[in-house]
Amino acid sequence: MQRGQLEFLWSLVVRPWPVFSCPNPSFLSQVQGALLIASSYHTGALGLVLGHPFDTVKVRLQTQTTYQGIIDCMVKTYRHESLLGFFKGMSFPIASIAVVNSVLFGVYSNTLLALTATSHQERWAQPPSYTHVFIAGCTGGFVQAYCLAPFDLIKVRLQNQMEPRARPGSPPPRYRGPVHCAVSICREDGPWGLFRGAWALTLRDTPTLGIYFVTYEWLCRQSTPDRQNPGAATVLVAGGFAGIASWAVATPLDVIKSRMQMGGLKHRVYRGVLDCMVSSARQEGLGVFFRGLTINSARAFPVNAVTFLTYEYLLSSWG
Ligand SMILES: C[N+](C)(C)CCCC[C@H](N)C(=O)O
């Protein structure tokens, strides 16, 4: 496959003109590329399905004060809503993961390319500086936050609906599904309502995705002989720890983000990120900023190990 193909496909949604920067894009390699993207999508989607029950418990712990801890939340959710309760709000994240990840990795690789003028194939032989990796990661994080915001808002709103599956006679939940949720938010708050909590999400993701890529690069370089490509095991472990490191730092703002997204629905409306931080800490103590830390870290390892393995696999296939 030709050089530049990866940037082309991964940044499909980022640069509308990549076809011009792609040297000799043959039809066959486009098809192979599409297959690779599809397989990476399925791996990512599988990770999401397996991780979603934990994500639901996390969101509930972060936004509600009725649970004593992880186990208590799990037991109550299971008793009241059965296993299906854990899978609420899962369809939009699955539908959007391909776009969100291509934006993140596409902007990251293009920014790194612009900063260092080193192609992907030469990346391990001529490693970029950590400052460049950090800047590129922050840029990727900033842009993807805005793509993620509406999907994430709908996910959080649906995860917080406590009603069991519709039973005859029981009151229907406020949102009947993701599309109904999106339409209701638009109707009630206008289209900008879909970006509720987006600023907190941006603050969460911009620096922490810089940390994400720096941790990954650093761990790979530590465990690989100078200027060589890291092996699959290294990529898995470095990707997993990069996920844990960035989620650990991201958790306090993750709590604030989830609370701002729930603003207006039985929850109080916050005047802004700072107001949410101060009033949450005042009412519940500083521990509030660490709610979901265990779940975030446990989920982060497998999800991000697979993400980076797919990314590197795609890079080498295009070489
Ligand atoms: C920046 N922050 C820590 C929030 C996320 C970093 C990893 C993102 C990945 N899609 C995942 O779901 O784990």
The ligand as an SDF file (V2000), in Angstrom:
LIG
                    3D

 13 12  0  0  0  0  0  0  0  0999 V2000
   -9.2880   11.3910   27.5470 C   0  0  0  0  0  0  0  0  0  0  0  0
  -10.0370   10.2920   28.1380 N   0  0  0  0  0  0  0  0  0  0  0  0
   -9.3290    9.8320   29.3140 C   0  0  0  0  0  0  0  0  0  0  0  0
  -11.3020   10.8020   28.5870 C   0  0  0  0  0  0  0  0  0  0  0  0
  -10.2880    9.2320   27.1810 C   0  0  0  0  0  0  0  0  0  0  0  0
   -9.0690    8.5260   26.6210 C   0  0  0  0  0  0  0  0  0  0  0  0
   -9.3380    7.2190   25.8920 C   0  0  0  0  0  0  0  0  0  0  0  0
  -10.5040    7.1700   24.9990 C   0  0  0  0  0  0  0  0  0  0  0  0
  -11.0180    5.7970   24.7260 C   0  0  0  0  0  0  0  0  0  0  0  0
  -11.9260    5.8330   23.6040 N   0  0  0  0  0  0  0  0  0  0  0  0
  -11.7430    5.1860   25.9170 C   0  0  0  0  0  0  0  0  0  0  0  0
  -12.9640    5.1330   25.9060 O   0  0  0  0  0  0  0  0  0  0  0  0
  -11.1030    4.7540   26.8580 O   0  0  0  0  0  0  0  0  0  0  0  0
  1  2  1  0
  2  3  1  0
  2  4  1  0
  2  5  1  0
  5  6  1  0
  6  7  1  0
  7  8  1  0
  8  9  1  0
  9 10  1  0
  9 11  1  0
 11 12  2  0
 11 13  1  0
M  CHG  1   2   1
M  END
$$$$
